[in-house]
Amino acid sequence: MLNVPILGLAAIAQQPEIPPRLLVSSSAAQSRSILLSPAEMVRLAVQRQAAGDLEFAGSLYRSLETDPNPSVRAEARFRRAKLLLQSKRNGEAAILLRRLLDEQPTATVARLELAHALQLMGENDAAWRELRAAQAAGLPPAVARMVDRYSEALRSARSTGASFEIAIAPDSNINRSTRSDTLGTVLGDFDIDKNSKAKSGTGLSLQGQAYRRFTINGDTKLLIRASTSGDLYRETEFNDVSVELAGGPEFELGASRFNLETGATQRWFGQKPFQRSVRIAGGWTHPLGRQSQLRLTGSAALVDNQQNDLQDGKAYSGQVSLEHALSPTTGIGLTLGADRQSLKDAGYSTTAWRAGLVGWRDVGRATLTVAGQYGRLRADDRLALFPDKRSDRYSRITIGATFRQLMFGGFAPVTRLVIERNRSTIEFYDYKRVRSEFGIVRAF
């Protein structure tokens, strides 16, 4: 990565409006106070850093991070982040660089250093995203060539890691059920019991993952990961929990990245085993120019529904996604996916597709996101009880924001609003849902 300041000492020294700073210097014999300008404080910090006194150098940089001049603040944060990286405090460095970029989103060198910090933490996707944002701002030829070389050399360096998200989630329809009073069948209209209709509630949404990488040969690594997600409610019959264990190799060939994995998933609903599956999946990621990335994924699974044997069978899915950085603070993503459920009963066997568009923008120290999704689903045949085959139209809108100005301990508050609608020819699958989430996520 670049080992140069954002502005440089000369640039700081040329700004006459910057007032001198008070520095207390002590010795065994006496203590005295002297006045130093920001440029002189940076020079002193560089000298102490070269002498190995990283703690004192860091304290000098920290004192400049509240300077009224934004250029001085940026320089101090950048230099202290470099010290943190040198001490292998990568998470703290990433948070500091993220704060710098919140104030100065066009600070390309800081963005590249953030990509480096994320790469050291094993956050490859986030690192690539920062590289694309830097390239969207336009780079001098020499820096562009360096970024190209860095992109080619980007590897997952962290062997172990973990992440989690926790949120309180009020939901208007926790069981994704219909609000209709009747269900049309070949035998006439049946009344739907109130316990089978849509029910609102407030739950706790949890997501977590832990992983370990083993080097096999050169750039080829074996990734083993365990993940879990769950929505927990006071009325436990609506609890929805899943656990997955997966593993496989990941490697690079030229500018492309590949990963293969096999996995097993167990899901519980209402505290009872609901479904288990084993799958094989793969992915291919390839840059398109300097600001875009294309990713293809696919999977095949054997499904065992533990509550209805007619829903046992095979499942296939595939997705193509394109992500593009419009500027250092703005990006968009497009996804198109298809799913096939080939189950014992043709009435439960379905073919579906979904398309989605997402956009994000950094506004000060907050990141705003808006996403939309639309899809269709059709069953192979009708179930014996219903007069028509199942045919659904699905739509979903998500609006979210992450507030890094309220960051604490490396995490920041996040809020989301989800509006979901599924229109179906079968009343039982026809539902509306509004869900909000208030939680915490990793701040960078």
Beta strands, then each sheet from edge to edge (+ up, - down):
strand 1: 21-26
strand 2: 31-36
strand 3: 160-171
strand 4: 182-185
strand 5: 188-191
strand 6: 201-217
strand 7: 220-232
strand 8: 240-253
strand 9: 256-269
strand 10: 272-288
strand 11: 292-305
strand 12: 313-327
strand 13: 330-343
strand 14: 350-363
strand 15: 366-379
strand 16: 391-403
strand 17: 411-424
strand 18: 431-442
sheet 1: 1+ 2-
sheet 2: 3+ 6- 7+ 8- 9+ 10- 11+ 12- 13+ 14- 15+ 16- 17+ 18- 3+
sheet 3: 4+ 5-
end
